[in-house]
Amino acid sequence: MSTTGRDWGDEAPERFYVITRGQSLPAGGAALDLVTLIVSRAEPSPSMPPEHAAILRLCGSPLSVAEISAYLRLPVSAVSLLLADLLAGERVEARASVPAALLPDRALLEAVMHGLQRL
C-alpha cells in the first residue's frame, strides 16, 4: 500500500512520469487543494494528451481535484500537475471552495433540522 492510502497495483511510476512529462512541480506555481473546483473553459483538441482531454470532458460542470483524481484513477499529485498545465493554457478555471467562515453556524443547522423533523 502506498503512503497516499491507495495501492496503485500494476501502475508503474514510469507511467506517471510520462503522463506529467517529467514535471514534479506545477507550472506557474498553481496551488490546488483537494476541494478546489475545476471547470472547463475549452473543448479538447485532437492534438492534446489524452489525460488533458479527459479532464476537459469531465469538467463540463464543476468537479473537485479529488473527484477528477478518482475518475481518472490517477494520484492527486499527477492530476495537480495536469491541471496546472491546463490552467496555464487557460483551458480550465479553478474556483476556490467556500471558506468555513461563510458556512452557516452548526447550531442553526441543527435547529432547522430538528424543526423539520417535528413537521
Biopython code that builds the backbone (N, CA, C, O; Angstrom):
import numpy as np
from Bio.PDB.StructureBuilder import StructureBuilder

atoms = [
    (1, "MET", "N", (0.861, -1.176, 0.000)),
    (1, "MET", "CA", (0.000, 0.000, 0.000)),
    (1, "MET", "C", (0.899, 1.228, 0.000)),
    (1, "MET", "O", (1.894, 1.274, 0.724)),
    (2, "SER", "N", (0.555, 2.209, -0.800)),
    (2, "SER", "CA", (1.357, 3.423, -0.880)),
    (2, "SER", "C", (1.079, 4.319, 0.319)),
    (2, "SER", "O", (0.146, 4.077, 1.086)),
    (3, "THR", "N", (1.900, 5.358, 0.474)),
    (3, "THR", "CA", (1.714, 6.274, 1.591)),
    (3, "THR", "C", (0.488, 7.163, 1.403)),
    (3, "THR", "O", (0.042, 7.811, 2.349)),
    (4, "THR", "N", (-0.062, 7.197, 0.180)),
    (4, "THR", "CA", (-1.254, 8.007, -0.061)),
    (4, "THR", "C", (-2.518, 7.275, 0.323)),
    (4, "THR", "O", (-3.611, 7.833, 0.229)),
    (5, "GLY", "N", (-2.386, 6.007, 0.763)),
    (5, "GLY", "CA", (-3.560, 5.257, 1.146)),
    (5, "GLY", "C", (-4.165, 4.474, 0.003)),
    (5, "GLY", "O", (-5.147, 3.759, 0.200)),
    (6, "ARG", "N", (-3.605, 4.591, -1.184)),
    (6, "ARG", "CA", (-4.129, 3.870, -2.335)),
    (6, "ARG", "C", (-3.048, 2.978, -2.902)),
    (6, "ARG", "O", (-1.902, 3.399, -3.059)),
    (7, "ASP", "N", (-3.407, 1.766, -3.204)),
    (7, "ASP", "CA", (-2.478, 0.833, -3.798)),
    (7, "ASP", "C", (-2.583, 0.979, -5.313)),
    (7, "ASP", "O", (-3.622, 0.665, -5.896)),
    (8, "TRP", "N", (-1.531, 1.447, -5.946)),
    (8, "TRP", "CA", (-1.559, 1.687, -7.386)),
    (8, "TRP", "C", (-1.289, 0.415, -8.170)),
    (8, "TRP", "O", (-1.243, 0.446, -9.400)),
    (9, "GLY", "N", (-1.107, -0.714, -7.472)),
    (9, "GLY", "CA", (-1.020, -2.012, -8.121)),
    (9, "GLY", "C", (0.001, -2.065, -9.238)),
    (9, "GLY", "O", (1.195, -1.870, -9.014)),
    (10, "ASP", "N", (-0.477, -2.330, -10.443)),
    (10, "ASP", "CA", (0.396, -2.500, -11.603)),
    (10, "ASP", "C", (0.845, -1.181, -12.211)),
    (10, "ASP", "O", (1.612, -1.175, -13.174)),
    (11, "GLU", "N", (0.379, -0.067, -11.665)),
    (11, "GLU", "CA", (0.748, 1.229, -12.216)),
    (11, "GLU", "C", (2.230, 1.498, -11.950)),
    (11, "GLU", "O", (2.640, 1.671, -10.802)),
    (12, "ALA", "N", (3.009, 1.531, -12.995)),
    (12, "ALA", "CA", (4.437, 1.781, -12.861)),
    (12, "ALA", "C", (4.687, 3.275, -12.690)),
    (12, "ALA", "O", (4.014, 4.091, -13.319)),
    (13, "PRO", "N", (5.653, 3.640, -11.841)),
    (13, "PRO", "CA", (5.974, 5.065, -11.685)),
    (13, "PRO", "C", (6.360, 5.713, -13.011)),
    (13, "PRO", "O", (6.181, 6.918, -13.186)),
    (14, "GLU", "N", (6.883, 4.929, -13.938)),
    (14, "GLU", "CA", (7.265, 5.475, -15.240)),
    (14, "GLU", "C", (6.050, 6.035, -15.985)),
    (14, "GLU", "O", (6.163, 7.018, -16.718)),
    (15, "ARG", "N", (4.880, 5.398, -15.790)),
    (15, "ARG", "CA", (3.669, 5.883, -16.454)),
    (15, "ARG", "C", (3.325, 7.288, -15.979)),
    (15, "ARG", "O", (2.979, 8.149, -16.788)),
    (16, "PHE", "N", (3.418, 7.526, -14.676)),
    (16, "PHE", "CA", (3.116, 8.847, -14.148)),
    (16, "PHE", "C", (4.141, 9.873, -14.627)),
    (16, "PHE", "O", (3.801, 11.034, -14.858)),
    (17, "TYR", "N", (5.386, 9.447, -14.775)),
    (17, "TYR", "CA", (6.439, 10.326, -15.291)),
    (17, "TYR", "C", (6.093, 10.754, -16.718)),
    (17, "TYR", "O", (6.261, 11.919, -17.078)),
    (18, "VAL", "N", (5.614, 9.819, -17.518)),
    (18, "VAL", "CA", (5.254, 10.121, -18.903)),
    (18, "VAL", "C", (4.026, 11.021, -18.944)),
    (18, "VAL", "O", (3.995, 11.995, -19.696)),
    (19, "ILE", "N", (3.012, 10.702, -18.139)),
    (19, "ILE", "CA", (1.779, 11.492, -18.128)),
    (19, "ILE", "C", (2.064, 12.944, -17.766)),
    (19, "ILE", "O", (1.496, 13.856, -18.368)),
    (20, "THR", "N", (2.938, 13.166, -16.788)),
    (20, "THR", "CA", (3.229, 14.534, -16.330)),
    (20, "THR", "C", (4.399, 15.155, -17.081)),
    (20, "THR", "O", (4.826, 16.264, -16.763)),
    (21, "ARG", "N", (4.915, 14.442, -18.074)),
    (21, "ARG", "CA", (6.053, 14.900, -18.887)),
    (21, "ARG", "C", (7.255, 15.257, -18.029)),
    (21, "ARG", "O", (7.982, 16.208, -18.312)),
    (22, "GLY", "N", (7.448, 14.475, -16.975)),
    (22, "GLY", "CA", (8.618, 14.635, -16.122)),
    (22, "GLY", "C", (8.553, 15.785, -15.145)),
    (22, "GLY", "O", (9.522, 16.035, -14.427)),
    (23, "GLN", "N", (7.440, 16.490, -15.097)),
    (23, "GLN", "CA", (7.306, 17.612, -14.157)),
    (23, "GLN", "C", (7.146, 17.086, -12.745)),
    (23, "GLN", "O", (6.547, 16.036, -12.511)),
    (24, "SER", "N", (7.691, 17.834, -11.824)),
    (24, "SER", "CA", (7.469, 17.478, -10.423)),
    (24, "SER", "C", (6.853, 18.632, -9.647)),
    (24, "SER", "O", (6.387, 18.449, -8.522)),
    (25, "LEU", "N", (6.848, 19.817, -10.241)),
    (25, "LEU", "CA", (6.235, 20.996, -9.626)),
    (25, "LEU", "C", (5.259, 21.619, -10.613)),
    (25, "LEU", "O", (5.537, 21.647, -11.812)),
    (26, "PRO", "N", (4.116, 22.121, -10.135)),
    (26, "PRO", "CA", (3.138, 22.730, -11.036)),
    (26, "PRO", "C", (3.705, 23.935, -11.766)),
    (26, "PRO", "O", (4.465, 24.717, -11.194)),
    (27, "ALA", "N", (3.331, 24.082, -13.034)),
    (27, "ALA", "CA", (3.737, 25.243, -13.831)),
    (27, "ALA", "C", (3.068, 26.487, -13.272)),
    (27, "ALA", "O", (1.884, 26.460, -12.936)),
    (28, "GLY", "N", (3.803, 27.557, -13.174)),
    (28, "GLY", "CA", (3.239, 28.821, -12.718)),
    (28, "GLY", "C", (2.915, 28.860, -11.240)),
    (28, "GLY", "O", (2.270, 29.803, -10.783)),
    (29, "GLY", "N", (3.339, 27.872, -10.481)),
    (29, "GLY", "CA", (3.122, 27.875, -9.041)),
    (29, "GLY", "C", (1.668, 27.731, -8.626)),
    (29, "GLY", "O", (1.288, 28.179, -7.544)),
    (30, "ALA", "N", (0.847, 27.108, -9.473)),
    (30, "ALA", "CA", (-0.569, 26.925, -9.141)),
    (30, "ALA", "C", (-0.704, 26.039, -7.913)),
    (30, "ALA", "O", (-0.196, 24.917, -7.885)),
    (31, "ALA", "N", (-1.392, 26.551, -6.897)),
    (31, "ALA", "CA", (-1.606, 25.785, -5.669)),
    (31, "ALA", "C", (-3.055, 25.313, -5.645)),
    (31, "ALA", "O", (-3.975, 26.114, -5.481)),
    (32, "LEU", "N", (-3.247, 24.017, -5.808)),
    (32, "LEU", "CA", (-4.583, 23.442, -5.803)),
    (32, "LEU", "C", (-4.716, 22.510, -4.613)),
    (32, "LEU", "O", (-3.811, 21.727, -4.325)),
    (33, "ASP", "N", (-5.845, 22.592, -3.920)),
    (33, "ASP", "CA", (-6.073, 21.621, -2.860)),
    (33, "ASP", "C", (-7.150, 20.648, -3.320)),
    (33, "ASP", "O", (-7.684, 20.789, -4.420)),
    (34, "LEU", "N", (-7.466, 19.681, -2.501)),
    (34, "LEU", "CA", (-8.381, 18.610, -2.897)),
    (34, "LEU", "C", (-9.792, 19.098, -3.205)),
    (34, "LEU", "O", (-10.500, 18.467, -3.989)),
    (35, "VAL", "N", (-10.212, 20.207, -2.604)),
    (35, "VAL", "CA", (-11.581, 20.680, -2.791)),
    (35, "VAL", "C", (-11.704, 21.842, -3.772)),
    (35, "VAL", "O", (-12.798, 22.371, -3.967)),
    (36, "THR", "N", (-10.594, 22.245, -4.391)),
    (36, "THR", "CA", (-10.656, 23.281, -5.413)),
    (36, "THR", "C", (-11.521, 22.772, -6.555)),
    (36, "THR", "O", (-11.324, 21.654, -7.030)),
    (37, "LEU", "N", (-12.470, 23.575, -6.997)),
    (37, "LEU", "CA", (-13.356, 23.175, -8.088)),
    (37, "LEU", "C", (-12.757, 23.574, -9.427)),
    (37, "LEU", "O", (-12.228, 24.674, -9.583)),
    (38, "ILE", "N", (-12.847, 22.676, -10.379)),
    (38, "ILE", "CA", (-12.297, 22.893, -11.716)),
    (38, "ILE", "C", (-13.436, 22.861, -12.720)),
    (38, "ILE", "O", (-14.295, 21.981, -12.665)),
    (39, "VAL", "N", (-13.445, 23.831, -13.650)),
    (39, "VAL", "CA", (-14.462, 23.916, -14.698)),
    (39, "VAL", "C", (-13.755, 24.123, -16.033)),
    (39, "VAL", "O", (-12.838, 24.939, -16.134)),
    (40, "SER", "N", (-14.181, 23.384, -17.058)),
    (40, "SER", "CA", (-13.610, 23.531, -18.403)),
    (40, "SER", "C", (-13.965, 24.884, -18.988)),
    (40, "SER", "O", (-15.071, 25.390, -18.799)),
    (41, "ARG", "N", (-13.010, 25.464, -19.701)),
    (41, "ARG", "CA", (-13.250, 26.700, -20.436)),
    (41, "ARG", "C", (-13.063, 26.481, -21.928)),
    (41, "ARG", "O", (-13.248, 27.403, -22.722)),
    (42, "ALA", "N", (-12.690, 25.247, -22.316)),
    (42, "ALA", "CA", (-12.419, 24.942, -23.721)),
    (42, "ALA", "C", (-12.768, 23.495, -23.996)),
    (42, "ALA", "O", (-12.925, 22.687, -23.080)),
    (43, "GLU", "N", (-12.884, 23.189, -25.257)),
    (43, "GLU", "CA", (-13.113, 21.813, -25.700)),
    (43, "GLU", "C", (-11.755, 21.155, -25.940)),
    (43, "GLU", "O", (-10.784, 21.837, -26.265)),
    (44, "PRO", "N", (-11.685, 19.829, -25.780)),
    (44, "PRO", "CA", (-10.420, 19.144, -26.069)),
    (44, "PRO", "C", (-10.066, 19.263, -27.546)),
    (44, "PRO", "O", (-10.945, 19.256, -28.408)),
    (45, "SER", "N", (-8.779, 19.370, -27.826)),
    (45, "SER", "CA", (-8.320, 19.394, -29.213)),
    (45, "SER", "C", (-7.707, 18.036, -29.552)),
    (45, "SER", "O", (-7.233, 17.333, -28.660)),
    (46, "PRO", "N", (-7.711, 17.663, -30.825)),
    (46, "PRO", "CA", (-7.195, 16.350, -31.217)),
    (46, "PRO", "C", (-5.719, 16.135, -30.890)),
    (46, "PRO", "O", (-5.290, 14.997, -30.699)),
    (47, "SER", "N", (-4.944, 17.204, -30.824)),
    (47, "SER", "CA", (-3.504, 17.069, -30.590)),
    (47, "SER", "C", (-3.121, 17.033, -29.110)),
    (47, "SER", "O", (-1.950, 16.853, -28.773)),
    (48, "MET", "N", (-4.094, 17.200, -28.240)),
    (48, "MET", "CA", (-3.825, 17.278, -26.807)),
    (48, "MET", "C", (-3.631, 15.882, -26.215)),
    (48, "MET", "O", (-4.223, 14.915, -26.692)),
    (49, "PRO", "N", (-2.795, 15.780, -25.167)),
    (49, "PRO", "CA", (-2.619, 14.484, -24.500)),
    (49, "PRO", "C", (-3.963, 13.952, -23.993)),
    (49, "PRO", "O", (-4.828, 14.738, -23.605)),
    (50, "PRO", "N", (-4.147, 12.634, -23.992)),
    (50, "PRO", "CA", (-5.449, 12.069, -23.615)),
    (50, "PRO", "C", (-5.899, 12.423, -22.199)),
    (50, "PRO", "O", (-7.096, 12.569, -21.955)),
    (51, "GLU", "N", (-4.962, 12.562, -21.263)),
    (51, "GLU", "CA", (-5.340, 12.916, -19.889)),
    (51, "GLU", "C", (-5.882, 14.334, -19.822)),
    (51, "GLU", "O", (-6.838, 14.597, -19.092)),
    (52, "HIS", "N", (-5.281, 15.254, -20.577)),
    (52, "HIS", "CA", (-5.798, 16.623, -20.625)),
    (52, "HIS", "C", (-7.196, 16.643, -21.227)),
    (52, "HIS", "O", (-8.093, 17.308, -20.708)),
    (53, "ALA", "N", (-7.378, 15.914, -22.318)),
    (53, "ALA", "CA", (-8.691, 15.862, -22.967)),
    (53, "ALA", "C", (-9.737, 15.266, -22.022)),
    (53, "ALA", "O", (-10.871, 15.742, -21.970)),
    (54, "ALA", "N", (-9.364, 14.242, -21.289)),
    (54, "ALA", "CA", (-10.297, 13.616, -20.347)),
    (54, "ALA", "C", (-10.727, 14.605, -19.272)),
    (54, "ALA", "O", (-11.900, 14.648, -18.902)),
    (55, "ILE", "N", (-9.792, 15.393, -18.772)),
    (55, "ILE", "CA", (-10.124, 16.395, -17.750)),
    (55, "ILE", "C", (-11.109, 17.417, -18.314)),
    (55, "ILE", "O", (-12.082, 17.774, -17.650)),
    (56, "LEU", "N", (-10.861, 17.886, -19.531)),
    (56, "LEU", "CA", (-11.758, 18.877, -20.129)),
    (56, "LEU", "C", (-13.157, 18.305, -20.335)),
    (56, "LEU", "O", (-14.148, 19.008, -20.136)),
    (57, "ARG", "N", (-13.247, 17.041, -20.731)),
    (57, "ARG", "CA", (-14.562, 16.422, -20.910)),
    (57, "ARG", "C", (-15.274, 16.236, -19.562)),
    (57, "ARG", "O", (-16.481, 16.455, -19.461)),
    (58, "LEU", "N", (-14.530, 15.834, -18.539)),
    (58, "LEU", "CA", (-15.126, 15.608, -17.213)),
    (58, "LEU", "C", (-15.641, 16.896, -16.574)),
    (58, "LEU", "O", (-16.652, 16.888, -15.871)),
    (59, "CYS", "N", (-14.951, 17.983, -16.819)),
    (59, "CYS", "CA", (-15.216, 19.221, -16.069)),
    (59, "CYS", "C", (-16.177, 20.167, -16.772)),
    (59, "CYS", "O", (-16.058, 21.384, -16.629)),
    (60, "GLY", "N", (-17.123, 19.631, -17.524)),
    (60, "GLY", "CA", (-18.164, 20.473, -18.101)),
    (60, "GLY", "C", (-18.962, 21.146, -16.990)),
    (60, "GLY", "O", (-19.417, 22.280, -17.140)),
    (61, "SER", "N", (-19.123, 20.450, -15.896)),
    (61, "SER", "CA", (-19.680, 21.039, -14.683)),
    (61, "SER", "C", (-18.597, 20.913, -13.611)),
    (61, "SER", "O", (-17.748, 20.026, -13.698)),
    (62, "PRO", "N", (-18.615, 21.781, -12.610)),
    (62, "PRO", "CA", (-17.518, 21.812, -11.637)),
    (62, "PRO", "C", (-17.275, 20.475, -10.939)),
    (62, "PRO", "O", (-18.208, 19.823, -10.471)),
    (63, "LEU", "N", (-16.010, 20.082, -10.880)),
    (63, "LEU", "CA", (-15.566, 18.901, -10.136)),
    (63, "LEU", "C", (-14.374, 19.293, -9.284)),
    (63, "LEU", "O", (-13.570, 20.138, -9.679)),
    (64, "SER", "N", (-14.262, 18.683, -8.123)),
    (64, "SER", "CA", (-13.106, 18.953, -7.267)),
    (64, "SER", "C", (-11.888, 18.199, -7.798)),
    (64, "SER", "O", (-12.018, 17.252, -8.573)),
    (65, "VAL", "N", (-10.721, 18.630, -7.372)),
    (65, "VAL", "CA", (-9.478, 17.964, -7.753)),
    (65, "VAL", "C", (-9.530, 16.503, -7.310)),
    (65, "VAL", "O", (-9.082, 15.620, -8.042)),
    (66, "ALA", "N", (-10.067, 16.240, -6.130)),
    (66, "ALA", "CA", (-10.171, 14.861, -5.627)),
    (66, "ALA", "C", (-11.074, 14.017, -6.517)),
    (66, "ALA", "O", (-10.765, 12.857, -6.789)),
    (67, "GLU", "N", (-12.187, 14.587, -6.971)),
    (67, "GLU", "CA", (-13.092, 13.843, -7.850)),
    (67, "GLU", "C", (-12.443, 13.528, -9.189)),
    (67, "GLU", "O", (-12.591, 12.424, -9.714)),
    (68, "ILE", "N", (-11.730, 14.494, -9.737)),
    (68, "ILE", "CA", (-11.033, 14.273, -11.010)),
    (68, "ILE", "C", (-10.019, 13.152, -10.848)),
    (68, "ILE", "O", (-9.913, 12.272, -11.702)),
    (69, "SER", "N", (-9.281, 13.188, -9.756)),
    (69, "SER", "CA", (-8.300, 12.143, -9.466)),
    (69, "SER", "C", (-8.969, 10.771, -9.418)),
    (69, "SER", "O", (-8.445, 9.802, -9.967)),
    (70, "ALA", "N", (-10.111, 10.693, -8.769)),
    (70, "ALA", "CA", (-10.820, 9.416, -8.650)),
    (70, "ALA", "C", (-11.337, 8.939, -10.002)),
    (70, "ALA", "O", (-11.191, 7.765, -10.342)),
    (71, "TYR", "N", (-11.938, 9.838, -10.773)),
    (71, "TYR", "CA", (-12.466, 9.450, -12.080)),
    (71, "TYR", "C", (-11.363, 8.982, -13.023)),
    (71, "TYR", "O", (-11.548, 8.021, -13.770)),
    (72, "LEU", "N", (-10.215, 9.661, -12.992)),
    (72, "LEU", "CA", (-9.114, 9.295, -13.889)),
    (72, "LEU", "C", (-8.262, 8.155, -13.342)),
    (72, "LEU", "O", (-7.425, 7.595, -14.050)),
    (73, "ARG", "N", (-8.487, 7.818, -12.067)),
    (73, "ARG", "CA", (-7.691, 6.780, -11.400)),
    (73, "ARG", "C", (-6.195, 7.105, -11.464)),
    (73, "ARG", "O", (-5.354, 6.261, -11.773)),
    (74, "LEU", "N", (-5.914, 8.369, -11.157)),
    (74, "LEU", "CA", (-4.542, 8.861, -11.096)),
    (74, "LEU", "C", (-4.313, 9.492, -9.735)),
    (74, "LEU", "O", (-5.259, 9.975, -9.112)),
    (75, "PRO", "N", (-3.062, 9.498, -9.259)),
    (75, "PRO", "CA", (-2.783, 10.155, -7.977)),
    (75, "PRO", "C", (-3.074, 11.659, -8.058)),
    (75, "PRO", "O", (-2.945, 12.271, -9.118)),
    (76, "VAL", "N", (-3.460, 12.229, -6.941)),
    (76, "VAL", "CA", (-3.762, 13.662, -6.888)),
    (76, "VAL", "C", (-2.559, 14.479, -7.345)),
    (76, "VAL", "O", (-2.729, 15.504, -8.005)),
    (77, "SER", "N", (-1.354, 14.046, -7.006)),
    (77, "SER", "CA", (-0.153, 14.782, -7.413)),
    (77, "SER", "C", (-0.039, 14.864, -8.929)),
    (77, "SER", "O", (0.316, 15.914, -9.464)),
    (78, "ALA", "N", (-0.332, 13.777, -9.626)),
    (78, "ALA", "CA", (-0.269, 13.785, -11.097)),
    (78, "ALA", "C", (-1.386, 14.656, -11.666)),
    (78, "ALA", "O", (-1.157, 15.419, -12.604)),
    (79, "VAL", "N", (-2.587, 14.549, -11.111)),
    (79, "VAL", "CA", (-3.716, 15.356, -11.580)),
    (79, "VAL", "C", (-3.437, 16.839, -11.352)),
    (79, "VAL", "O", (-3.780, 17.668, -12.195)),
    (80, "SER", "N", (-2.825, 17.179, -10.234)),
    (80, "SER", "CA", (-2.497, 18.585, -9.953)),
    (80, "SER", "C", (-1.544, 19.146, -11.001)),
    (80, "SER", "O", (-1.683, 20.297, -11.415)),
    (81, "LEU", "N", (-0.587, 18.349, -11.425)),
    (81, "LEU", "CA", (0.340, 18.793, -12.471)),
    (81, "LEU", "C", (-0.374, 18.969, -13.808)),
    (81, "LEU", "O", (-0.120, 19.935, -14.527)),
    (82, "LEU", "N", (-1.267, 18.037, -14.142)),
    (82, "LEU", "CA", (-2.033, 18.158, -15.383)),
    (82, "LEU", "C", (-2.931, 19.395, -15.338)),
    (82, "LEU", "O", (-3.049, 20.120, -16.325)),
    (83, "LEU", "N", (-3.556, 19.629, -14.196)),
    (83, "LEU", "CA", (-4.417, 20.806, -14.048)),
    (83, "LEU", "C", (-3.622, 22.098, -14.136)),
    (83, "LEU", "O", (-4.102, 23.085, -14.694)),
    (84, "ALA", "N", (-2.417, 22.102, -13.594)),
    (84, "ALA", "CA", (-1.574, 23.296, -13.684)),
    (84, "ALA", "C", (-1.277, 23.629, -15.138)),
    (84, "ALA", "O", (-1.272, 24.800, -15.518)),
    (85, "ASP", "N", (-1.030, 22.608, -15.954)),
    (85, "ASP", "CA", (-0.816, 22.827, -17.391)),
    (85, "ASP", "C", (-2.055, 23.437, -18.039)),
    (85, "ASP", "O", (-1.956, 24.389, -18.813)),
    (86, "LEU", "N", (-3.218, 22.885, -17.717)),
    (86, "LEU", "CA", (-4.465, 23.386, -18.299)),
    (86, "LEU", "C", (-4.795, 24.787, -17.801)),
    (86, "LEU", "O", (-5.329, 25.602, -18.552)),
    (87, "LEU", "N", (-4.484, 25.070, -16.545)),
    (87, "LEU", "CA", (-4.683, 26.429, -16.015)),
    (87, "LEU", "C", (-3.774, 27.430, -16.724)),
    (87, "LEU", "O", (-4.204, 28.528, -17.077)),
    (88, "ALA", "N", (-2.522, 27.046, -16.928)),
    (88, "ALA", "CA", (-1.567, 27.933, -17.607)),
    (88, "ALA", "C", (-2.018, 28.229, -19.031)),
    (88, "ALA", "O", (-1.807, 29.331, -19.537)),
    (89, "GLY", "N", (-2.640, 27.244, -19.679)),
    (89, "GLY", "CA", (-3.153, 27.434, -21.035)),
    (89, "GLY", "C", (-4.561, 28.011, -21.069)),
    (89, "GLY", "O", (-5.157, 28.125, -22.139)),
    (90, "GLU", "N", (-5.097, 28.374, -19.911)),
    (90, "GLU", "CA", (-6.436, 28.949, -19.757)),
    (90, "GLU", "C", (-7.523, 28.058, -20.360)),
    (90, "GLU", "O", (-8.513, 28.553, -20.898)),
    (91, "ARG", "N", (-7.330, 26.738, -20.266)),
    (91, "ARG", "CA", (-8.324, 25.783, -20.754)),
    (91, "ARG", "C", (-9.297, 25.366, -19.645)),
    (91, "ARG", "O", (-10.379, 24.852, -19.928)),
    (92, "VAL", "N", (-8.912, 25.587, -18.392)),
    (92, "VAL", "CA", (-9.800, 25.342, -17.252)),
    (92, "VAL", "C", (-9.742, 26.534, -16.317)),
    (92, "VAL", "O", (-8.829, 27.359, -16.371)),
    (93, "GLU", "N", (-10.741, 26.597, -15.462)),
    (93, "GLU", "CA", (-10.799, 27.651, -14.440)),
    (93, "GLU", "C", (-10.861, 26.964, -13.081)),
    (93, "GLU", "O", (-11.585, 25.984, -12.905)),
    (94, "ALA", "N", (-10.108, 27.478, -12.134)),
    (94, "ALA", "CA", (-10.117, 26.945, -10.769)),
    (94, "ALA", "C", (-10.933, 27.882, -9.893)),
    (94, "ALA", "O", (-10.745, 29.099, -9.910)),
    (95, "ARG", "N", (-11.842, 27.289, -9.128)),
    (95, "ARG", "CA", (-12.673, 28.066, -8.215)),
    (95, "ARG", "C", (-12.411, 27.581, -6.804)),
    (95, "ARG", "O", (-12.465, 26.383, -6.527)),
    (96, "ALA", "N", (-12.131, 28.508, -5.925)),
    (96, "ALA", "CA", (-11.871, 28.154, -4.528)),
    (96, "ALA", "C", (-13.141, 27.616, -3.880)),
    (96, "ALA", "O", (-14.252, 28.007, -4.236)),
    (97, "SER", "N", (-12.957, 26.729, -2.940)),
    (97, "SER", "CA", (-14.109, 26.214, -2.201)),
    (97, "SER", "C", (-14.644, 27.303, -1.276)),
    (97, "SER", "O", (-13.985, 28.321, -1.063)),
    (98, "VAL", "N", (-15.823, 27.090, -0.735)),
    (98, "VAL", "CA", (-16.441, 28.065, 0.163)),
    (98, "VAL", "C", (-15.661, 28.099, 1.477)),
    (98, "VAL", "O", (-15.496, 27.060, 2.116)),
    (99, "PRO", "N", (-15.179, 29.272, 1.891)),
    (99, "PRO", "CA", (-14.461, 29.358, 3.169)),
    (99, "PRO", "C", (-15.372, 28.975, 4.333)),
    (99, "PRO", "O", (-16.575, 29.230, 4.295)),
    (100, "ALA", "N", (-14.804, 28.372, 5.350)),
    (100, "ALA", "CA", (-15.567, 27.924, 6.524)),
    (100, "ALA", "C", (-16.311, 29.074, 7.186)),
    (100, "ALA", "O", (-17.383, 28.870, 7.756)),
    (101, "ALA", "N", (-15.753, 30.284, 7.118)),
    (101, "ALA", "CA", (-16.385, 31.434, 7.760)),
    (101, "ALA", "C", (-17.712, 31.793, 7.100)),
    (101, "ALA", "O", (-18.554, 32.434, 7.729)),
    (102, "LEU", "N", (-17.915, 31.394, 5.852)),
    (102, "LEU", "CA", (-19.145, 31.732, 5.149)),
    (102, "LEU", "C", (-20.220, 30.661, 5.293)),
    (102, "LEU", "O", (-21.356, 30.859, 4.862)),
    (103, "LEU", "N", (-19.872, 29.542, 5.890)),
    (103, "LEU", "CA", (-20.833, 28.479, 6.087)),
    (103, "LEU", "C", (-21.733, 28.803, 7.276)),
    (103, "LEU", "O", (-21.295, 29.478, 8.207)),
    (104, "PRO", "N", (-22.997, 28.331, 7.263)),
    (104, "PRO", "CA", (-23.894, 28.608, 8.384)),
    (104, "PRO", "C", (-23.401, 27.960, 9.675)),
    (104, "PRO", "O", (-22.678, 26.964, 9.661)),
    (105, "ASP", "N", (-23.810, 28.547, 10.769)),
    (105, "ASP", "CA", (-23.461, 28.052, 12.096)),
    (105, "ASP", "C", (-24.073, 26.667, 12.317)),
    (105, "ASP", "O", (-25.210, 26.416, 11.917)),
    (106, "ARG", "N", (-23.323, 25.778, 12.947)),
    (106, "ARG", "CA", (-23.791, 24.409, 13.194)),
    (106, "ARG", "C", (-25.071, 24.401, 14.034)),
    (106, "ARG", "O", (-25.979, 23.611, 13.772)),
    (107, "ALA", "N", (-25.145, 25.266, 15.030)),
    (107, "ALA", "CA", (-26.329, 25.315, 15.893)),
    (107, "ALA", "C", (-27.574, 25.693, 15.085)),
    (107, "ALA", "O", (-28.660, 25.167, 15.331)),
    (108, "LEU", "N", (-27.414, 26.597, 14.130)),
    (108, "LEU", "CA", (-28.534, 26.992, 13.275)),
    (108, "LEU", "C", (-28.989, 25.807, 12.426)),
    (108, "LEU", "O", (-30.186, 25.550, 12.301)),
    (109, "LEU", "N", (-28.040, 25.094, 11.848)),
    (109, "LEU", "CA", (-28.387, 23.932, 11.034)),
    (109, "LEU", "C", (-29.103, 22.863, 11.851)),
    (109, "LEU", "O", (-30.061, 22.251, 11.378)),
    (110, "GLU", "N", (-28.639, 22.640, 13.075)),
    (110, "GLU", "CA", (-29.281, 21.644, 13.936)),
    (110, "GLU", "C", (-30.690, 22.078, 14.305)),
    (110, "GLU", "O", (-31.597, 21.247, 14.356)),
    (111, "ALA", "N", (-30.891, 23.377, 14.564)),
    (111, "ALA", "CA", (-32.226, 23.886, 14.900)),
    (111, "ALA", "C", (-33.171, 23.698, 13.718)),
    (111, "ALA", "O", (-34.324, 23.309, 13.904)),
    (112, "VAL", "N", (-32.699, 23.968, 12.518)),
    (112, "VAL", "CA", (-33.525, 23.779, 11.318)),
    (112, "VAL", "C", (-33.854, 22.302, 11.137)),
    (112, "VAL", "O", (-34.994, 21.949, 10.837)),
    (113, "MET", "N", (-32.852, 21.437, 11.319)),
    (113, "MET", "CA", (-33.051, 20.003, 11.173)),
    (113, "MET", "C", (-34.097, 19.491, 12.172)),
    (113, "MET", "O", (-34.985, 18.722, 11.804)),
    (114, "HIS", "N", (-33.989, 19.917, 13.428)),
    (114, "HIS", "CA", (-34.951, 19.487, 14.444)),
    (114, "HIS", "C", (-36.358, 20.027, 14.148)),
    (114, "HIS", "O", (-37.359, 19.346, 14.370)),
    (115, "GLY", "N", (-36.406, 21.242, 13.654)),
    (115, "GLY", "CA", (-37.699, 21.824, 13.282)),
    (115, "GLY", "C", (-38.359, 21.044, 12.149)),
    (115, "GLY", "O", (-39.569, 20.820, 12.166)),
    (116, "LEU", "N", (-37.571, 20.636, 11.178)),
    (116, "LEU", "CA", (-38.101, 19.857, 10.051)),
    (116, "LEU", "C", (-38.540, 18.474, 10.503)),
    (116, "LEU", "O", (-39.519, 17.932, 9.990)),
    (117, "GLN", "N", (-37.827, 17.905, 11.454)),
    (117, "GLN", "CA", (-38.198, 16.573, 11.951)),
    (117, "GLN", "C", (-39.529, 16.614, 12.700)),
    (117, "GLN", "O", (-40.258, 15.622, 12.720)),
    (118, "ARG", "N", (-39.849, 17.741, 13.309)),
    (118, "ARG", "CA", (-41.090, 17.869, 14.064)),
    (118, "ARG", "C", (-42.307, 18.035, 13.142)),
    (118, "ARG", "O", (-43.445, 17.883, 13.587)),
    (119, "LEU", "N", (-42.076, 18.337, 11.895)),
    (119, "LEU", "CA", (-43.209, 18.549, 10.964)),
    (119, "LEU", "C", (-43.932, 17.285, 10.640)),
    (119, "LEU", "O", (-44.898, 17.304, 9.877)),
]
sb = StructureBuilder()
sb.init_structure("model")
sb.init_model(0)
sb.init_chain("A")
sb.init_seg("    ")
for serial, (resi, resn, name, xyz) in enumerate(atoms, 1):
    if name == "N":
        sb.init_residue(resn, " ", resi, " ")
    sb.init_atom(name, np.array(xyz, "f"), 0.0, 1.0, " ", f" {name:<3s}", serial, name[0])
structure = sb.get_structure()
